[in-house]
Structure formats: C-alpha cells, structure tokens
Amino acid sequence: MGTVDGMSTEMAKILAGKGRRRRTLARLPYAEKVQAVIQLQEMAAAILRSRGKYARPWGATRSGTTNSFQASQFSEYPITIKQ
C-alpha cells in the first residue's frame, strides 16, 4: 500500500469520502437535516430502551415535505434519558 504525504492511500480515500459526505449533508435543506436528527434519536432511543433506560426523541411528525417542521413541534432538549 502506497503513501500520500505520509498517509496510506486507503486512509486518503476514507477521508476524501468523509469530506464528500459532509459537503452533501451541508447542502441539505434544514427540514431534511432535522429529519436526519430525529431518525438518529429514534435509533438511539431504541438502544437505550433495550438497556432499560427511558429515552424520548423529539416529537415532530414527518410528513415528507421539506417545509413541514415547526419550531413548536420540538421539545426543549433533543433526547431525554432517565437512569
């Protein structure tokens, strides 16, 4: 495996891919970013519940439209965890 500036070519490919992904995510509309956060919270909540902890993701509904979110739909904190 060759190196580029002291970095393996495989690592350079990984970092380039991460950069492309970050730019793609940065260009998403705000509502799609919120949808992604809610989906991550739901995934984390399922894991926490399986461990016997209480977790409540944001309570927004996803209607599939990019402008469907209202600020009042979200709880004050993104996820609530009780031990």
C-alpha contacts under 8 A as a table, 3 or more apart, distances in Angstrom:
res1	aa1	res2	aa2	distance
1	M	8	S	6.60
1	M	9	T	6.79
1	M	10	E	7.86
2	G	8	S	5.83
2	G	9	T	5.88
3	T	6	G	5.47
3	T	7	M	5.02
3	T	8	S	4.26
3	T	9	T	5.52
4	V	7	M	5.00
4	V	8	S	6.08
4	V	9	T	6.22
4	V	12	A	7.47
7	M	11	M	6.45
7	M	12	A	6.55
8	S	11	M	5.24
8	S	12	A	6.30
9	T	12	A	4.96
9	T	13	K	6.23
10	E	13	K	5.14
10	E	14	I	6.32
11	M	14	I	4.99
11	M	15	L	6.16
12	A	15	L	5.21
12	A	16	A	6.08
13	K	16	A	5.09
13	K	17	G	6.13
14	I	17	G	5.14
14	I	18	K	6.27
15	L	18	K	5.01
15	L	19	G	6.22
16	A	19	G	5.09
16	A	20	R	6.31
17	G	20	R	5.10
17	G	21	R	6.19
18	K	21	R	5.09
18	K	22	R	6.15
19	G	22	R	5.15
19	G	23	R	6.26
20	R	23	R	5.21
20	R	24	T	6.18
21	R	24	T	5.05
21	R	25	L	6.17
22	R	25	L	5.11
22	R	26	A	6.04
23	R	26	A	5.00
23	R	27	R	6.39
24	T	27	R	5.38
24	T	28	L	6.80
25	L	28	L	5.36
25	L	33	K	7.60
28	L	32	E	6.24
28	L	33	K	6.48
29	P	32	E	5.48
29	P	33	K	6.56
29	P	66	T	7.12
30	Y	33	K	5.09
30	Y	34	V	6.33
30	Y	66	T	7.91
31	A	34	V	5.05
31	A	35	Q	6.23
31	A	66	T	5.27
31	A	67	N	6.04
31	A	68	S	7.23
31	A	69	F	6.45
32	E	35	Q	4.92
32	E	36	A	6.24
32	E	66	T	6.34
33	K	36	A	5.06
33	K	37	V	6.35
34	V	37	V	5.04
34	V	38	I	6.21
35	Q	38	I	5.12
35	Q	39	Q	6.16
35	Q	62	R	7.17
36	A	39	Q	5.10
36	A	40	L	6.24
37	V	40	L	5.11
37	V	41	Q	6.14
38	I	41	Q	4.96
38	I	42	E	6.13
38	I	57	P	6.65
38	I	58	W	6.36
38	I	60	A	7.94
39	Q	42	E	5.10
39	Q	43	M	6.29
40	L	43	M	5.07
40	L	44	A	6.15
41	Q	44	A	5.01
41	Q	45	A	5.91
41	Q	57	P	5.34
41	Q	58	W	7.61
41	Q	78	P	7.60
41	Q	79	I	6.79
42	E	45	A	4.99
42	E	46	A	6.24
42	E	57	P	5.90
43	M	46	A	5.30
43	M	47	I	6.58
44	A	47	I	5.18
44	A	48	L	6.19
45	A	48	L	5.01
45	A	49	R	5.98
45	A	54	Y	7.71
45	A	55	A	5.08
45	A	56	R	6.61
45	A	57	P	6.78
45	A	79	I	7.95
46	A	49	R	5.14
46	A	50	S	6.24
46	A	55	A	7.98
47	I	50	S	5.16
47	I	51	R	6.58
48	L	51	R	5.08
48	L	52	G	6.55
48	L	53	K	5.27
48	L	54	Y	6.85
48	L	55	A	6.54
49	R	52	G	4.97
49	R	53	K	4.94
49	R	54	Y	5.83
49	R	55	A	6.65
50	S	53	K	7.35
53	K	81	I	6.63
53	K	82	K	5.91
53	K	83	Q	5.62
54	Y	80	T	7.26
54	Y	81	I	5.33
54	Y	82	K	5.15
54	Y	83	Q	7.12
55	A	79	I	6.24
55	A	80	T	5.06
55	A	81	I	4.71
55	A	82	K	6.93
56	R	79	I	5.37
56	R	80	T	5.21
56	R	81	I	7.22
57	P	78	P	6.15
57	P	79	I	4.81
57	P	80	T	7.05
58	W	73	Q	7.84
58	W	74	F	5.38
58	W	75	S	5.74
58	W	77	Y	7.80
58	W	78	P	5.70
58	W	79	I	6.59
59	G	73	Q	6.30
59	G	74	F	5.80
59	G	75	S	6.78
60	A	69	F	7.11
60	A	73	Q	5.15
60	A	74	F	5.94
61	T	69	F	7.69
61	T	73	Q	7.96
62	R	65	T	7.71
62	R	68	S	7.18
62	R	69	F	7.80
63	S	68	S	6.44
64	G	68	S	7.48
65	T	68	S	5.43
66	T	69	F	7.87
69	F	73	Q	7.03
70	Q	73	Q	5.45
70	Q	74	F	7.74
71	A	74	F	5.99
72	S	75	S	7.68
74	F	78	P	7.83
75	S	78	P	6.70
77	Y	80	T	6.93
